[in-house]
Amino acid sequence: MKRIILLLETSRAFGRDLITGIVRYSRLNGCWSFYKEPIDLKSSIPNLAHWKPDGIIMRDTMITKELLKLKVPTIFAPHFIHYPKNIPIIITDSSSIAKMASRHFIEKGFKNLAYCGFHNIVWSEERKYYFNLFNSECGIKTHNYVSSYKISTDNWEKQQEHIQKWIKALPKPVGIFACNDDRGQHVLEICKLMGLKVPEEAAVLGVDNDPMVCEFTDPPLSSILLNTEFAGYEAAKLLDKMMRTGNITRGKQIIVAASHIVYRQSSDILAVDDKYLRLAIKFIKDNANNKINVKDVVNTTGINRRTLEKKFRETIRRSIYSEIQQVRAELISKLLIETELSISHITSFYNFTDIEHISRFFKKEKGMGLREFRKIHKPL
């Protein structure tokens, strides 16, 4: 039986989901024995060395250097910018996460976008960079929260006051992308204290889809779900290979990518004033499982196609046809991830002629097949 040191947080969805994927691999491929030390890590080093572990999957801890000295196969899930460069790492795909957030707000018609993250934390800074980049490509400036160096991260009262001033100065209505669910909760609490209407004046989106955070905020927080369990499974698979072969896969990255958005009240709004555009978008969403075309959408508004196309391109940066395809692909993705429905069932529900037809459509929109998408993104 392989002995694995597992130092991942259980207080957050990210760590819990990684552990779920790791344990699933262990159960399917030969049972492992796990060592998990929640407290007093420094004093546990002699015990860990005596335990003679075969492998380690870990976050940054106060004993990172000591654990690396054990010289056993290790996979690192870095939280901060400084981490060993010669071992495999589990890392989030900040580009896919930020792109999904940007598209979410732009499709809802927001002209004002903002980012609220944590200073000097690598994944937060990366999400800010890409969110700004994708917004800029659509001609939208991003208002970034810049934390004060004078305020300690432990001083929530001062932080709250600083973020409140920032939110107050933002043009409204505004879509605020929070770097994770914790930050999203902070933003929502401050909006509530300010008497700001959510989502009418400020729509908020987080990352990780931690139910302990998202469902207990007021209003509930929309969040980007990541395929973290799949990454945990892949990390365990790689560690198993390293332990069996003795070959350390230097520089290997296990990517945690954005899966889809779990919509809740905090961003459930269409920030579009134009009544024709609102009518068209609602018609598409309500009829996405049918074989609707551009003509159907135009007919429901009562204006000509050229005018409606212009409204779509100016506001949500897509054609009417692209919007129909996008909405259908997202709804199919949701069924693949959140249900056990067979491909043939989904095919008939969305009125495709056959599985080959829906497969071609989905691969064109998502860049991968239906089964591959489900394997990567569906929780194990």
Buried (B, 14 or more C-beta within 10 A) or exposed (E): EBBBBBBBBEEBBBBBBBBBBBBBBBEEEEEBEBBEBEEEBEEBBEEBEEBEBBBBBBBBBEBBEBBBEBEBBBBBBBBEEEBBEEBBBBBBBBBBBBBBBBBBBBBBBBBBBBBBBBEEBBBBBBBBBBBBBBBEEEEBEBBBBEBEEEBEEEEEEBBBEBBBEBBEEBEEBBBBBBBBBBBBBBBBBBBEEEEBEBBEBBBBBBBBBBEEBBEEBEBBBBBBBBBBBBBBBBBBBBBBEBBEEEEBBEEBEBBBBBBBBBBBBBBBBBBBEBEBBBBBBEBBEEBBEEEBEBEBBBEBBEBEBEEBBEBBEEBBBBEBEBBBBBBBBBBBBBBBBBEEEEBEEBBEBBEBEEBEEBBEBBBEBBEBBBEEBBBBBBBB
